[in-house]
Amino acid sequence: MKDNNKIEAGDLNRLKKDVERYISRVLHSPADYIYLSERLQNEGHGYISPTTLKRVWGYISDKGNQYTPSSYTLNSLCKFIGFNDISEYCSEPAEIQSKEYKGEYIETLSLPEDTEITILWQPNRKVKLRYIGAESFEVVENENSRLRIGDNVQCSSLTQHAPAFFRVSRDSNKPFSYIAGSAQGISYRLHSKS
């Protein structure tokens, strides 16, 4: 990227694909651009009109084939998927195979029974788990996730700002895998019992 108002075509195409992957939706109809515009605004990343998003994705070309999104638009899209700005996004390799992490994490085996943990992730997901031992939790509160109260969730560790991988048992059904925070990771908060 040469300056804040220019982005290489390859980086822009990668950004569009990453946004679509993050929202689990390919943008190909007017309703899709309205949806993304509302998601950006509702999640605090500013307002970008559906028309501007259509120009970025090439759905309309009323500004010509050489349309370049503004820094504001590029930065908002990058923040939406977990980066600080377009410069940071473009400096990341397209595919990160591995990376050392020096942040905060917990091993679930080290937790005392009945410890409660609240886990948050985008967009607007919140789950409270109660530790029942042997790397297993019970879901005791749920907001906007596919987990359900009463689910048994197995997890060996939780890492701040990284995805969480769960093995979920529900009723007598076959257990299934579940990833929380696959795009931007999770944040967690331990609750001490008084």
Protein Blocks (a to p, Z undefined) as FASTA:
>chain_A
ZZlmbccfklmmmmmmmmmmmnopacfbfklmmmmmmmmmmnonapadfklmmmmnomac
flojkbccdfklmmmmmmmnopablmlmmmpcfbafbdcdfbdcddfklpcehiacdddd
dehiacddddebjhiacdfbdehiabdehiacddfbdcehiacdddddehjbccddddeh
klnopaddddddZZ
